[in-house]
Structure formats: C-alpha cells, structure tokens
Amino acid sequence: SNIKYELDKESGVLMVDRVLYGAQNYPANYGFVPNTLGSDGDPVDALVLSDVAFQAGSVVKARLVGVLNMEDESGMDEKLIALPIDKIDPTHSYVKDIDDLSKHTLDKIKHFFETYKDLEPNKWVKVKGFEN
C-alpha cells in the first residue's frame, strides 16, 4: 500500500497519516510493535515480510530477523525487519536472520526507504544499513 498509518496516542485509534507522495508502495506489510516506544517517541516501526498483504490494523505475531538503521529529519528511525511466525506463514521458515534474506529483497527495502520521502517538502532520509 502507499498509505502511512499512525496510532493516535490519545484515542488509540489507527489513523491515516498520509498517502505517500511518490508512486511507490511499501515493500512489505508496514506497521508498528504495540506497547513500544522508539527513539523518535513513536511505537517502533516494523516491516513484516510475507507474500500476503495483511489487513491494516491487524496484529501479526512475528519474529525479528534484523533491523534497518536510518536517520531522518526527526532523528534516528529504526525499522524492524520481521517475518510472520511459521504457524501464520511458513514460507520463509528457513530465514533465521537478515543475512538469510535475498540481496534483491534487501535492495528493494533499502531503495524504498532511501527514496520514499523525496517528494515531501522539508523531509529527508539517510539509510545507514541493515544489522542482525
């Protein structure tokens, strides 16, 4: 999807934050880890890799395989890279850490985050790299 959602801290309701300015869609299911706070003061962001698009607002039990470290106009902004637990989707059961993902998959994720704010005024991103 090309829709960015944010959790409204007061109401607890999932709100549409914006439609991405560019012609890209998120490279995977994009959301956050409930009851967490990242260095930016928002819930920790996560990409859940799957061949299936999960419904917005659904909670997907997932396992962490790595993190994409980034910085943007607001400061450090880490993106967790996760896969659904095998009971939900066993497609990537062989993946144990970020190094088991294909170079193509990692390149798509990196390219998306390097460019997704290019058309937004006063916004920028610097991708620092993946780690386990």
C-alpha positions, 0 to 999 in steps of 0.5 A: 500500500502507499498509505502511512498509518499512525496510532493516535496516542490519545484515542488509540485509534489507527489513523491515516497519516498520509498517502505517500507522495511518490508512486511507490508502495511499501515493500512489505506489510508496514506497521508498528510493535504495540506497547513500544516506544522508539527513539523518535517517541513513536511505537517502533516501526516494523516491516513484516515480510510475507507474500500476503498483504495483511489487513491494516490494523491487524496484529501479526505475531512475528519474529525479528530477523534484523533491523534497518538503521536510518536517520531522518529529519526527526532523528534516528528511525529504526525499522524492524525487519520481521517475518510472520511466525511459521504457524501464520506463514511458513514460507520463509521458515528457513530465514533465521536472520537478515543475512538469510534474506535475498540481496534483491529483497534487501535492495528493494527495502533499502531503495524504498526507504532511501527514496520514499520521502523525496517528494515531501517538502522539508523531509529527508532520509539517510539509510545507514544499513541493515544489522542482525 
